[in-house]
Amino acid sequence: MQFSQEQLFISYFLIGTVIAMLFDFFRVLRINFKTSDNITFIEDIIFLFLSGLLIIFSIIKLNNGIFRFFMLIGICFGIIIYSLTLSKVYVIIFTVIIKIFKQI
């Protein structure tokens, strides 16, 4: 299936949003569970691995392995727009969920 450039840009915008949400997930875990520097390093490696897999897999599936510069711009815009709008709400919701699980 071939996608138009507009569809690819929107797809990569959403992928950037997912990457930013994954970053916030690890950030909230660090805030609520005090971890050592070694655990933080491992979490960073997991984040980079998952983000990289998501990007590579999407390039292969959505655009037949062809990388275009506008896809990178879409990812960056997704991260920026999410960080400026939904990030605070996501962090609050996820923090509440973690506190509920900590009580159980």
Buried (B, 14 or more C-beta within 10 A) or exposed (E): EEEEEEEBBBBBBBBBBBBBBBBBBBBBBEEBEEEEEEEEEEBEEEBEEBBEEBBEEBBEEBBEEEEBEEBEBBBEBBBBBBBEEBBEEBBEEBBEEBEEEEEE
